[in-house]
């Protein structure tokens, strides 16, 4: 169990260091897309919870699950795509990013 925790924490710290490094050394690559660090953190948390609830990530269901004709993955991928489209429309209607 301890080794499992260590690599997971190392992974998370690496993600944070990578983002901070990009902002420090190549800020033009990130641009103005990050409006709120708290919002980004909340979005990451929601993605993690969704991955856990959906028993896999979008690419796992979309690539591996569909290629194996797994009904659960087909339904999950359809839900991901529809939810993404609705989110884009909602953000644009609310005056967000175009």
C-alpha positions in Angstrom: 0.0 0.0 0.0 2.8 2.4 0.9 4.4 2.1 -2.6 1.1 2.8 -4.2 0.7 6.0 -2.2 4.2 7.1 -3.0 3.9 6.9 -6.8 0.5 8.5 -6.7 1.7 11.5 -4.7 4.8 11.7 -6.9 2.6 11.8 -10.0 0.4 14.6 -8.5 3.5 16.7 -7.4 4.9 16.2 -11.0 1.7 17.6 -12.5 1.8 20.6 -10.2 5.5 21.3 -10.9 4.9 20.9 -14.7 2.1 23.4 -14.7 4.0 25.9 -12.5 7.1 25.4 -14.7 5.1 26.1 -17.9 3.7 29.2 -16.4 7.1 30.4 -15.3 9.2 29.6 -18.4 6.7 29.4 -21.3 3.7 31.6 -20.3 2.8 32.3 -23.9 2.0 28.6 -24.3 -0.6 28.8 -21.6 -2.0 32.2 -22.5 -5.1 33.6 -20.8 -6.9 30.3 -20.6 -6.5 29.9 -16.9 -8.8 32.5 -15.2 -8.9 31.0 -11.8 -6.6 28.4 -10.2 -9.5 27.4 -7.9 -11.7 26.8 -10.8 -9.0 24.7 -12.5 -8.5 22.7 -9.3 -12.3 22.1 -9.0 -12.5 21.0 -12.6 -9.7 18.5 -12.0 -11.5 17.2 -9.0 -14.7 16.8 -10.9 -12.9 14.9 -13.7 -11.3 12.6 -11.2 -14.6 11.8 -9.5 -16.3 11.2 -12.9 -13.5 8.9 -13.9 -14.0 6.9 -10.7 -17.8 6.8 -11.0 -17.6 5.9 -14.7 -15.1 3.1 -14.0 -12.6 4.5 -16.5 -11.6 7.6 -18.4 -13.0 9.0 -21.6 -10.2 7.7 -23.8 -10.3 4.3 -22.1 -14.0 3.9 -22.8 -13.8 5.5 -26.2 -10.8 3.7 -27.6 -10.5 0.4 -25.8 -14.2 -0.1 -24.7 -15.7 0.7 -28.1 -13.2 -1.4 -30.0 -14.2 -4.3 -27.8 -17.9 -3.6 -28.4 -18.6 -3.2 -24.7 -22.1 -1.7 -24.3 -21.1 0.1 -21.1 -18.3 1.9 -22.9 -20.5 2.8 -25.8 -23.1 4.3 -23.5 -20.4 6.1 -21.5 -18.8 7.6 -24.6 -22.1 8.8 -25.9 -22.8 10.5 -22.5 -19.3 12.1 -22.6 -19.8 13.5 -26.1 -23.4 14.8 -25.4 -22.3 16.3 -22.1 -19.3 18.0 -23.8 -21.5 19.4 -26.6 -24.1 20.8 -24.1 -21.2 22.3 -22.0 -19.8 24.1 -25.1 -23.2 25.5 -26.1 -23.9 26.6 -22.5 -20.6 28.4 -22.1 -21.0 30.1 -25.4 -24.5 31.2 -24.6 -23.3 32.5 -21.3 -20.7 34.7 -23.0 -17.7 32.6 -22.3 -14.9 31.5 -24.5 -15.8 31.4 -28.2 
